[in-house]
């Protein structure tokens, strides 16, 4: 597993961060909107967003009308490597289970 997949799994280990990802999947949100939706204090949300940004899952932008506001969105293609790992792992398990099934069936004859 690569470091980026490890970072994504670590970021998604927390239920608040997973919920933030779900919300951001619907549309971009400001930090205030996310804090309200997740019932988190601004400092707590800030810590979660820092982890999500470090893992490469989330982008942060400042609208031109107000530099104090931060709008968060999902980063395009951020889960590509994770998806590739899941597909590879699923294929490995499918092959292992098929081989085990064949072995068991062979022994029962």
N, CA, C and O of each residue as an XYZ file, in Angstrom:
436
protein
N       0.857     -1.172      0.000
C       0.000      0.000      0.000
C       0.904      1.236      0.000
O       1.940      1.261      0.665
N       0.505      2.236     -0.738
C       1.319      3.444     -0.832
C       0.998      4.403      0.310
O      -0.006      4.261      1.009
N       1.869      5.369      0.473
C       1.688      6.356      1.549
C       0.397      7.147      1.358
O      -0.269      7.481      2.338
N       0.029      7.455      0.105
C      -1.190      8.237     -0.106
C      -2.438      7.436      0.253
O      -3.394      7.996      0.789
N      -2.444      6.138     -0.034
C      -3.580      5.296      0.355
C      -3.646      5.200      1.878
O      -4.730      5.252      2.459
N      -2.493      5.060      2.519
C      -2.457      5.045      3.987
C      -3.026      6.341      4.556
O      -3.795      6.314      5.517
N      -2.649      7.480      3.961
C      -3.129      8.782      4.443
C      -4.640      8.912      4.253
O      -5.329      9.472      5.105
N      -5.148      8.401      3.147
C      -6.597      8.461      2.909
C      -7.334      7.601      3.917
O      -8.333      8.037      4.491
N      -6.851      6.376      4.141
C      -7.491      5.519      5.143
C      -7.452      6.166      6.529
O      -8.436      6.113      7.267
N      -6.330      6.769      6.879
C      -6.215      7.435      8.182
C      -7.200      8.598      8.275
O      -7.838      8.800      9.308
N      -7.319      9.355      7.197
C      -8.249     10.494      7.194
C      -9.691     10.021      7.309
O     -10.495     10.643      8.003
N     -10.021      8.933      6.637
C     -11.399      8.433      6.636
C     -11.726      7.585      7.861
O     -12.860      7.128      8.006
N     -10.766      7.370      8.733
C     -11.010      6.571      9.937
C     -11.938      7.276     10.918
O     -12.588      6.627     11.737
N     -12.000      8.583     10.839
C     -12.834      9.350     11.765
C     -14.230      9.571     11.176
O     -14.348      9.993     10.026
N     -15.292      9.291     11.949
C     -16.655      9.463     11.415
C     -17.000     10.907     11.038
O     -17.766     11.126     10.099
N     -16.457     11.883     11.745
C     -16.723     13.279     11.378
C     -16.110     13.622     10.022
O     -16.705     14.351      9.229
N     -14.923     13.094      9.767
C     -14.285     13.356      8.473
C     -15.021     12.633      7.351
O     -15.160     13.171      6.253
N     -15.496     11.412      7.619
C     -16.278     10.709      6.595
C     -17.554     11.480      6.279
O     -17.936     11.600      5.115
N     -18.214     12.001      7.307
C     -19.437     12.778      7.093
C     -19.124     14.069      6.323
O     -19.902     14.482      5.464
N     -17.996     14.699      6.628
C     -17.588     15.900      5.892
C     -17.393     15.562      4.415
O     -17.797     16.338      3.548
N     -16.785     14.428      4.121
C     -16.586     13.996      2.731
C     -17.939     13.786      2.050
O     -18.120     14.167      0.893
N     -18.893     13.176      2.772
C     -20.236     12.985      2.205
C     -20.887     14.330      1.881
O     -21.476     14.498      0.813
N     -20.780     15.275      2.799
C     -21.357     16.600      2.566
C     -20.692     17.299      1.385
O     -21.365     17.914      0.558
N     -19.371     17.199      1.315
C     -18.649     17.833      0.215
C     -18.921     17.134     -1.113
O     -18.758     17.736     -2.175
N     -19.333     15.875     -1.062
C     -19.723     15.166     -2.277
C     -20.996     15.728     -2.880
O     -21.226     15.603     -4.083
N     -21.819     16.344     -2.051
C     -23.060     16.967     -2.525
C     -22.776     18.304     -3.206
O     -23.333     18.611     -4.260
N     -21.889     19.103     -2.576
C     -21.532     20.420     -3.103
C     -20.435     20.997     -2.217
O     -20.230     20.519     -1.101
N     -19.726     22.021     -2.697
C     -18.744     22.698     -1.830
C     -19.466     23.369     -0.655
O     -20.611     23.806     -0.772
N     -18.767     23.435      0.467
C     -19.307     24.059      1.679
C     -18.267     24.998      2.283
O     -17.062     24.783      2.157
N     -18.754     26.023      2.929
C     -17.850     26.882      3.705
C     -17.519     26.154      5.002
O     -18.195     25.198      5.383
N     -16.484     26.614      5.663
C     -16.098     26.011      6.944
C     -17.237     26.144      7.950
O     -17.506     25.212      8.708
N     -17.901     27.281      7.962
C     -19.019     27.492      8.890
C     -20.162     26.529      8.640
O     -20.758     26.008      9.582
N     -20.470     26.290      7.369
C     -21.534     25.342      7.034
C     -21.173     23.935      7.501
O     -22.013     23.221      8.048
N     -19.924     23.544      7.283
C     -19.496     22.215      7.709
C     -19.532     22.086      9.226
O     -19.995     21.076      9.756
N     -19.046     23.101      9.919
C     -19.040     23.065     11.389
C     -20.464     22.927     11.916
O     -20.715     22.160     12.846
N     -21.383     23.660     11.331
C     -22.779     23.604     11.755
C     -23.388     22.232     11.462
O     -24.038     21.639     12.323
N     -23.176     21.735     10.250
C     -23.744     20.440      9.857
C     -23.192     19.291     10.685
O     -23.897     18.318     10.954
N     -21.932     19.402     11.089
C     -21.295     18.343     11.864
C     -21.385     18.564     13.372
O     -20.943     17.726     14.158
N     -21.958     19.693     13.767
C     -22.072     20.057     15.187
C     -20.698     20.054     15.862
O     -20.523     19.504     16.950
N     -19.729     20.684     15.187
C     -18.366     20.784     15.712
C     -18.014     22.245     15.933
O     -18.521     23.132     15.246
N     -17.143     22.480     16.897
C     -16.637     23.837     17.099
C     -15.694     24.169     15.939
O     -15.128     23.266     15.322
N     -15.525     25.447     15.644
C     -14.589     25.813     14.566
C     -13.175     25.237     14.742
O     -12.600     24.759     13.764
N     -12.594     25.265     15.957
C     -11.258     24.670     16.086
C     -11.245     23.158     15.814
O     -10.302     22.641     15.215
N     -12.282     22.463     16.253
C     -12.341     21.009     16.002
C     -12.471     20.741     14.508
O     -11.792     19.864     13.973
N     -13.338     21.490     13.836
C     -13.486     21.322     12.400
C     -12.177     21.631     11.681
O     -11.801     20.935     10.739
N     -11.497     22.663     12.122
C     -10.227     23.039     11.512
C      -9.223     21.888     11.561
O      -8.513     21.639     10.587
N      -9.166     21.194     12.685
C      -8.252     20.043     12.810
C      -8.641     18.949     11.822
O      -7.774     18.352     11.183
N      -9.944     18.683     11.692
C     -10.396     17.654     10.750
C     -10.097     18.054      9.305
O      -9.656     17.226      8.509
N     -10.334     19.306      8.973
C     -10.064     19.774      7.612
C      -8.575     19.728      7.296
O      -8.189     19.443      6.163
N      -7.754     20.002      8.273
C      -6.300     19.925      8.072
C      -5.900     18.506      7.668
O      -5.075     18.322      6.772
N      -6.482     17.506      8.328
C      -6.179     16.108      8.002
C      -6.684     15.769      6.603
O      -5.981     15.119      5.829
N      -7.897     16.205      6.277
C      -8.458     15.921      4.953
C      -7.645     16.579      3.843
O      -7.451     15.988      2.781
N      -7.171     17.800      4.084
C      -6.329     18.475      3.086
C      -4.982     17.765      2.948
O      -4.490     17.577      1.836
N      -4.389     17.375      4.069
C      -3.085     16.705      4.033
C      -3.155     15.359      3.308
O      -2.182     14.929      2.688
N      -4.304     14.703      3.389
C      -4.465     13.411      2.714
C      -4.733     13.577      1.224
O      -4.716     12.600      0.476
N      -4.979     14.806      0.792
C      -5.219     15.076     -0.617
C      -6.664     14.894     -1.049
O      -6.954     14.853     -2.244
N      -7.577     14.784     -0.084
C      -8.984     14.574     -0.421
C      -9.751     15.867     -0.668
O     -10.734     15.877     -1.409
N      -9.309     16.949     -0.055
C     -10.095     18.189     -0.041
C      -9.248     19.362     -0.520
O      -8.061     19.469     -0.208
N      -9.893     20.238     -1.287
C      -9.291     21.506     -1.719
C      -9.921     22.648     -0.937
O     -11.073     22.560     -0.512
N      -9.170     23.706     -0.753
C      -9.645     24.907     -0.051
C      -9.486     26.098     -0.979
O      -8.448     26.270     -1.618
N     -10.531     26.922     -1.046
C     -10.469     28.144     -1.862
C     -11.029     29.305     -1.059
O     -11.847     29.131     -0.155
N     -10.565     30.490     -1.414
C     -11.070     31.729     -0.819
C     -11.855     32.466     -1.900
O     -11.294     32.808     -2.941
N     -13.144     32.715     -1.670
C     -13.896     33.472     -2.675
C     -13.344     34.902     -2.789
O     -12.835     35.461     -1.818
N     -13.452     35.464     -3.962
C     -12.934     36.812     -4.200
C     -13.627     37.859     -3.344
O     -13.016     38.861     -2.974
N     -14.889     37.637     -3.027
C     -15.651     38.645     -2.295
C     -15.266     38.746     -0.821
O     -15.541     39.766     -0.188
N     -14.628     37.698     -0.253
C     -14.271     37.739      1.168
C     -13.157     36.742      1.454
O     -13.397     35.536      1.516
N     -11.957     37.236      1.626
C     -10.799     36.365      1.846
C     -10.851     35.645      3.190
O     -10.106     34.689      3.406
N     -11.718     36.091      4.091
C     -11.836     35.417      5.397
C     -12.605     34.105      5.296
O     -12.450     33.225      6.142
N     -13.431     33.973      4.263
C     -14.250     32.778      4.083
C     -13.436     31.717      3.340
O     -12.731     32.019      2.378
N     -13.544     30.499      3.794
C     -12.888     29.385      3.112
C     -13.964     28.415      2.658
O     -14.835     28.012      3.429
N     -13.882     28.053      1.392
C     -14.838     27.109      0.818
C     -14.078     25.831      0.482
O     -13.027     25.861     -0.158
N     -14.635     24.713      0.927
C     -13.992     23.416      0.756
C     -14.760     22.586     -0.257
O     -15.988     22.641     -0.325
N     -14.017     21.815     -1.044
C     -14.623     20.920     -2.030
C     -13.758     19.668     -2.137
O     -12.603     19.653     -1.711
N     -14.340     18.621     -2.713
C     -13.568     17.408     -2.938
C     -12.578     17.644     -4.056
O     -12.886     18.315     -5.041
N     -11.405     17.097     -3.904
C     -10.360     17.228     -4.918
C     -10.629     16.207     -6.028
O     -10.834     15.026     -5.749
N     -10.627     16.653     -7.261
C     -10.847     15.758     -8.393
C      -9.800     14.647     -8.427
O      -8.601     14.906     -8.320
N     -10.266     13.415     -8.577
C      -9.370     12.275     -8.698
C      -8.672     11.866     -7.427
O      -7.756     11.044     -7.467
N      -9.079     12.415     -6.297
C      -8.377     12.142     -5.040
C      -8.465     10.678     -4.613
O      -7.581     10.184     -3.914
N      -9.502      9.997     -5.020
C      -9.679      8.613     -4.575
C      -9.257      7.593     -5.632
O      -9.493      6.397     -5.462
N      -8.648      8.042     -6.698
C      -8.260      7.137     -7.782
C      -7.326      6.041     -7.298
O      -7.548      4.866     -7.591
N      -6.297      6.404     -6.568
C      -5.344      5.404     -6.090
C      -5.988      4.462     -5.083
O      -5.690      3.267     -5.068
N      -6.877      4.998     -4.234
C      -7.596      4.161     -3.266
C      -8.493      3.164     -3.997
O      -8.541      1.987     -3.638
N      -9.197      3.631     -5.015
C     -10.059      2.734     -5.795
C      -9.237      1.626     -6.447
O      -9.640      0.463     -6.454
N      -8.089      1.997     -6.991
C      -7.207      1.010     -7.632
C      -6.769     -0.045     -6.611
O      -6.737     -1.235     -6.924
N      -6.435      0.387     -5.403
C      -6.032     -0.541     -4.355
C      -7.189     -1.475     -3.978
O      -6.978     -2.676     -3.808
N      -8.396     -0.940     -3.847
C      -9.565     -1.750     -3.485
C      -9.847     -2.787     -4.571
O     -10.111     -3.949     -4.259
N      -9.794     -2.384     -5.838
C     -10.041     -3.319     -6.938
C      -8.995     -4.430     -6.935
O      -9.335     -5.602     -7.099
N      -7.731     -4.074     -6.752
C      -6.664     -5.077     -6.711
C      -6.819     -6.030     -5.538
O      -6.615     -7.236     -5.682
N      -7.177     -5.499     -4.389
C      -7.366     -6.326     -3.203
C      -8.566     -7.254     -3.377
O      -8.511     -8.424     -2.999
N      -9.645     -6.731     -3.946
C     -10.826     -7.557     -4.202
C     -10.483     -8.701     -5.162
O     -10.914     -9.834     -4.947
N      -9.718     -8.416     -6.210
C      -9.326     -9.449     -7.176
C      -8.463    -10.511     -6.500
O      -8.628    -11.704     -6.756
N      -7.543    -10.078     -5.637
C      -6.685    -11.025     -4.931
C      -7.519    -11.954     -4.045
O      -7.306    -13.166     -4.039
N      -8.474    -11.378     -3.295
C      -9.326    -12.191     -2.419
C     -10.215    -13.124     -3.227
O     -10.420    -14.272     -2.831
N     -10.738    -12.662     -4.337
C     -11.580    -13.510     -5.178
C     -10.782    -14.705     -5.683
O     -11.281    -15.831     -5.690
N      -9.545    -14.462     -6.105
C      -8.688    -15.549     -6.578
C      -8.369    -16.517     -5.444
O      -8.404    -17.733     -5.635
N      -8.060    -15.986     -4.274
C      -7.751    -16.838     -3.123
C      -8.946    -17.701     -2.729
O      -8.796    -18.893     -2.462
N     -10.122    -17.101     -2.695
C     -11.323    -17.841     -2.318
C     -11.700    -18.882     -3.370
O     -12.172    -19.966     -3.027
N     -11.497    -18.561     -4.638
C     -11.760    -19.544     -5.702
C     -10.814    -20.731     -5.585
O     -11.227    -21.880     -5.739
N      -9.555    -20.451     -5.315
C      -8.575    -21.524     -5.150
C      -8.915    -22.372     -3.927
O      -8.790    -23.596     -3.972
N      -9.338    -21.744     -2.849
C      -9.717    -22.481     -1.637
C     -10.940    -23.353     -1.910
O     -10.986    -24.508     -1.487
N     -11.921    -22.810     -2.608
C     -13.128    -23.567     -2.952
C     -12.758    -24.786     -3.789
O     -13.242    -25.890     -3.539
N     -11.891    -24.580     -4.790
C     -11.462    -25.699     -5.644
C     -10.743    -26.757     -4.820
O     -10.945    -27.953     -5.032
N      -9.917    -26.333     -3.894
C      -9.186    -27.253     -3.028
C     -10.142    -28.073     -2.166
O      -9.990    -29.289     -2.052
N     -11.125    -27.411     -1.562
C     -12.098    -28.094     -0.705
C     -12.927    -29.074     -1.528
O     -13.136    -30.215     -1.117
N     -13.393    -28.631     -2.677
C     -14.204    -29.510     -3.524
C     -13.412    -30.702     -4.016
O     -13.959    -31.799     -4.136
N     -12.139    -30.510     -4.302
C     -11.267    -31.591     -4.755
C     -11.080    -32.629     -3.651
O     -11.034    -33.831     -3.912
N     -10.971    -32.138     -2.397
C     -10.790    -33.033     -1.261
C     -12.040    -33.803     -0.893
O     -11.946    -34.838     -0.232
N     -13.202    -33.334     -1.297
C     -14.456    -34.006     -0.962
C     -14.822    -35.091     -1.971
O     -15.851    -35.747     -1.812
N     -14.034    -35.288     -2.969
C     -14.358    -36.321     -3.984
C     -13.779    -37.632     -3.635
O     -13.954    -38.601     -4.374
